[in-house]
């Protein structure tokens, strides 16, 4: 009889410990890896969100930059981490929807859990303030007369701006050379230094560096830049946006993952985070984990068609 009660006691203690563990996550700081360098849009939004999540979780959310390989290094770091909930990533999703279809990487879409989407930012065709191109038409006309003469920059091969550029140049039937950079800052410096003639990026970088917005790859004109035409209304139906949010290793403890998702849902409403979005000219686009993953899968399927036509699919 004592042995029976002893077994029951051990089971009760185990259950109690499991419940307590689920209730008390997190008991220590949570790491958040950003898959692009400091100073860019993804980094600034990630740091602001991490601060707001720290308040929701009552534990610090520590941001570390793991840049390189078009964002793949940061995603790989998260995919290979312990599944405790203490390692997350704040990422732009092209590293998930595009890179695995272009080159060998150590992860796939299903290598991760999806906690929440937090942003979705349309891609702009941008030029320097002193550029001779004052409209998308003048740039396209020049490119048609001088095939291969113009260079454009993005934050990396396989990024969403790169996909937008491929889509645009294909539909406009023009030949422009792609110059990839490891992040937003060096790409913009190349544009301002006249090493490239155009840049596919976000409105936030345009605002910061007073870049000229020639067109936006959105389904309608953006409220913050009402005078910028869409590529679609110019005759080139291209709708592309940089989106992203929080990921975790596949199979992350369910209780921890739910806690992180709840903290994210709370953090995206924080005044400090909303102020950051306003400063960057970004509209919030929260979605829970399941919807985030569904969007990633849909984008991957769409990107595959563009990569196929550009002959960039992994053999």
Legacy VTK file of the C-alpha trace (Angstrom):
# vtk DataFile Version 3.0
C-alpha trace
ASCII
DATASET POLYDATA
POINTS 315 float
0.000 0.000 0.000
2.817 2.396 0.870
4.384 1.620 -2.502
1.110 2.589 -4.233
0.880 5.864 -2.317
4.534 6.508 -3.054
3.933 6.049 -6.805
0.921 8.344 -6.669
2.995 10.927 -4.845
5.774 10.812 -7.402
3.250 11.198 -10.242
1.569 14.111 -8.492
4.890 15.840 -7.965
5.809 15.358 -11.620
2.462 16.759 -12.744
2.803 19.656 -10.333
6.279 20.437 -11.658
5.046 20.318 -15.245
2.149 22.654 -14.465
4.413 24.983 -12.545
6.893 25.022 -15.434
4.172 25.941 -17.896
2.872 28.666 -15.590
6.230 30.222 -14.827
7.779 30.481 -18.298
9.911 32.458 -18.733
12.155 32.063 -15.710
15.145 33.717 -17.419
15.876 36.105 -20.318
14.643 35.140 -23.792
17.034 35.455 -26.729
15.779 36.998 -29.966
18.019 36.677 -33.033
17.484 39.240 -35.809
18.571 37.902 -39.194
19.819 41.243 -40.560
22.502 43.723 -39.406
21.907 46.562 -36.930
20.315 49.738 -38.218
17.960 48.312 -40.834
14.178 48.132 -40.761
14.020 44.549 -39.450
16.517 45.316 -36.690
14.776 48.493 -35.529
11.342 46.872 -35.421
12.728 43.784 -33.692
14.410 45.808 -30.965
11.303 47.860 -30.321
9.120 44.744 -30.189
11.611 43.008 -27.886
11.369 45.885 -25.429
7.577 45.702 -25.440
7.644 41.899 -25.050
10.056 42.211 -22.121
7.372 44.135 -20.266
4.723 41.562 -21.159
6.902 38.576 -20.170
8.437 40.205 -17.072
11.818 39.032 -18.332
14.354 40.692 -20.651
14.152 39.806 -24.341
17.764 40.091 -25.489
18.294 40.987 -29.153
21.318 39.666 -31.017
22.069 40.202 -34.696
22.888 37.106 -36.729
23.235 38.522 -40.216
24.608 37.038 -43.399
23.696 34.780 -46.307
20.563 36.793 -47.052
19.186 36.174 -43.564
19.807 32.415 -43.596
22.370 32.472 -40.782
19.894 33.988 -38.331
17.138 31.547 -39.271
19.530 28.593 -39.043
20.615 29.714 -35.564
17.004 29.593 -34.402
16.168 26.317 -36.160
19.041 24.500 -34.426
18.423 25.944 -30.939
16.913 24.088 -27.958
13.113 23.876 -28.019
12.630 25.443 -24.578
11.158 28.735 -25.772
14.188 30.720 -24.686
15.449 31.121 -28.266
13.386 33.017 -30.812
14.057 34.901 -34.008
12.722 38.117 -35.441
13.067 37.644 -39.167
12.124 38.869 -42.588
10.532 35.837 -44.202
12.348 35.788 -47.547
14.953 33.680 -45.753
12.152 31.113 -45.417
10.143 31.582 -48.603
12.940 32.108 -51.110
16.436 31.084 -49.996
15.659 27.352 -49.497
14.460 27.316 -53.115
17.635 28.981 -54.413
20.466 27.338 -52.500
21.282 24.707 -49.929
20.438 25.867 -46.410
20.221 23.931 -43.157
16.475 24.426 -42.629
13.091 24.334 -44.331
9.790 26.082 -43.639
8.761 23.183 -41.394
12.007 23.457 -39.393
10.379 26.226 -37.365
7.404 27.138 -35.245
5.630 30.373 -36.076
4.787 32.622 -33.133
3.351 35.761 -34.741
3.616 38.008 -37.768
4.164 41.653 -36.889
4.885 43.568 -40.095
4.157 43.656 -43.804
5.807 46.539 -45.663
5.426 47.223 -49.406
8.553 47.415 -51.556
9.392 50.679 -53.344
11.472 51.418 -56.425
13.822 54.100 -55.101
16.531 56.351 -56.510
18.922 58.880 -54.986
17.763 62.487 -54.453
20.013 63.714 -57.279
19.115 60.911 -59.692
18.340 61.895 -63.294
15.308 59.604 -63.130
12.267 61.534 -61.934
9.742 58.787 -62.657
9.522 55.066 -63.213
8.841 55.793 -66.895
12.120 57.652 -67.408
14.030 54.817 -65.755
12.260 52.158 -67.812
12.762 54.092 -71.045
16.491 54.420 -70.334
16.798 50.731 -69.422
15.122 49.706 -72.686
17.491 51.848 -74.723
20.561 50.714 -72.737
20.109 47.027 -71.742
22.314 46.004 -68.821
23.538 49.558 -68.242
21.627 50.156 -65.004
22.447 48.473 -61.693
20.047 48.052 -58.800
20.763 47.180 -55.186
18.880 45.080 -52.648
19.618 43.798 -49.159
20.605 40.439 -50.644
19.922 37.781 -53.219
16.642 36.034 -52.496
15.301 38.897 -50.384
11.757 40.126 -51.024
13.085 43.322 -52.636
15.083 41.074 -54.976
11.914 39.126 -55.826
10.095 42.418 -56.428
12.883 43.538 -58.753
12.833 40.259 -60.690
9.065 40.498 -61.038
9.250 44.127 -62.152
12.073 43.767 -64.684
10.343 40.740 -66.181
7.007 42.501 -66.588
8.662 45.704 -67.856
10.862 43.648 -70.221
14.047 45.450 -69.164
17.539 44.246 -68.287
19.046 45.617 -65.062
21.961 44.109 -63.166
21.401 43.047 -59.547
24.037 44.060 -56.976
23.266 42.366 -53.623
24.451 43.847 -50.320
24.582 42.458 -46.785
21.926 44.710 -45.335
20.193 48.020 -45.849
22.953 50.410 -44.764
25.600 49.336 -47.318
22.990 49.128 -50.083
21.849 52.692 -49.458
25.440 53.919 -49.269
26.040 52.358 -52.679
22.985 54.163 -54.046
24.025 57.519 -52.613
27.586 56.904 -53.804
26.328 56.332 -57.384
27.618 52.762 -57.489
24.059 51.678 -58.357
21.248 53.636 -59.982
18.236 52.200 -58.135
17.330 50.467 -54.903
14.377 48.244 -54.089
13.542 48.835 -50.433
11.053 50.265 -47.969
9.520 53.660 -47.345
11.358 53.856 -44.013
14.768 53.993 -45.682
13.414 56.431 -48.258
12.304 58.744 -45.465
15.584 58.503 -43.577
17.776 59.234 -46.598
15.376 61.431 -48.579
15.310 58.948 -51.443
12.983 59.538 -54.370
10.069 57.106 -54.552
9.358 56.249 -58.186
6.755 53.519 -57.598
5.449 51.098 -55.003
4.701 47.389 -55.398
1.360 47.581 -53.582
-2.233 46.879 -54.572
-3.120 50.544 -53.973
-1.333 53.787 -53.203
0.085 54.007 -49.717
-1.432 56.643 -47.415
1.970 57.847 -46.208
3.132 58.425 -49.812
-0.027 59.261 -51.805
1.840 60.759 -54.763
3.782 57.566 -55.428
2.074 55.489 -58.144
1.774 51.744 -57.870
3.601 49.594 -60.386
0.242 48.083 -61.268
-1.275 51.401 -62.324
1.832 52.011 -64.450
1.089 48.778 -66.282
3.338 46.368 -64.374
1.222 44.279 -61.955
3.762 43.673 -59.197
2.607 43.417 -55.574
5.448 42.628 -53.191
6.045 43.360 -49.526
8.649 42.625 -46.896
6.933 40.755 -44.076
8.107 38.999 -40.972
7.733 38.319 -37.310
8.756 35.917 -34.583
9.810 32.316 -35.114
11.029 29.564 -32.772
12.557 26.106 -33.250
10.121 23.486 -34.557
8.624 21.557 -31.659
9.108 24.350 -29.115
7.423 23.607 -25.794
3.727 24.296 -26.395
3.220 26.241 -23.184
6.213 28.441 -23.857
5.134 29.012 -27.452
1.635 30.031 -26.366
3.112 32.421 -23.800
5.328 33.995 -26.455
2.384 34.380 -28.835
0.298 36.050 -26.135
3.178 38.385 -25.285
3.580 39.287 -28.955
-0.145 40.026 -29.295
0.161 42.356 -26.304
3.437 43.940 -27.422
2.189 45.006 -30.869
-0.331 47.256 -29.082
2.275 48.902 -26.831
2.508 52.699 -27.310
6.304 52.552 -27.598
6.130 49.937 -30.372
3.388 51.804 -32.229
5.505 54.975 -32.012
8.411 53.108 -33.617
6.191 51.961 -36.486
4.985 55.518 -37.010
8.550 56.835 -37.071
9.498 54.205 -39.639
6.368 54.813 -41.701
5.268 51.201 -41.224
1.743 49.879 -40.786
1.398 47.089 -38.223
0.218 43.734 -39.580
-0.238 41.373 -36.646
-1.272 37.767 -37.262
-1.178 34.784 -34.877
1.220 31.923 -35.478
-1.059 29.706 -37.569
-1.955 32.535 -39.948
1.688 33.602 -40.105
2.736 30.135 -41.255
-0.093 29.952 -43.814
1.109 33.239 -45.286
4.696 31.986 -45.449
3.604 28.855 -47.332
1.530 30.890 -49.798
4.397 33.303 -50.432
6.845 30.440 -50.976
4.578 29.012 -53.675
4.322 32.390 -55.404
8.056 33.008 -55.186
8.777 29.653 -56.764
7.161 30.803 -60.017
9.288 33.969 -60.162
12.479 32.057 -59.351
11.650 29.465 -61.999
11.170 32.118 -64.662
14.436 33.779 -63.620
16.194 30.375 -63.714
17.235 30.728 -60.084
15.607 27.609 -58.669
17.896 25.182 -56.846
18.776 22.332 -59.180
LINES 1 316
315 0 1 2 3 4 5 6 7 8 9 10 11 12 13 14 15 16 17 18 19 20 21 22 23 24 25 26 27 28 29 30 31 32 33 34 35 36 37 38 39 40 41 42 43 44 45 46 47 48 49 50 51 52 53 54 55 56 57 58 59 60 61 62 63 64 65 66 67 68 69 70 71 72 73 74 75 76 77 78 79 80 81 82 83 84 85 86 87 88 89 90 91 92 93 94 95 96 97 98 99 100 101 102 103 104 105 106 107 108 109 110 111 112 113 114 115 116 117 118 119 120 121 122 123 124 125 126 127 128 129 130 131 132 133 134 135 136 137 138 139 140 141 142 143 144 145 146 147 148 149 150 151 152 153 154 155 156 157 158 159 160 161 162 163 164 165 166 167 168 169 170 171 172 173 174 175 176 177 178 179 180 181 182 183 184 185 186 187 188 189 190 191 192 193 194 195 196 197 198 199 200 201 202 203 204 205 206 207 208 209 210 211 212 213 214 215 216 217 218 219 220 221 222 223 224 225 226 227 228 229 230 231 232 233 234 235 236 237 238 239 240 241 242 243 244 245 246 247 248 249 250 251 252 253 254 255 256 257 258 259 260 261 262 263 264 265 266 267 268 269 270 271 272 273 274 275 276 277 278 279 280 281 282 283 284 285 286 287 288 289 290 291 292 293 294 295 296 297 298 299 300 301 302 303 304 305 306 307 308 309 310 311 312 313 314
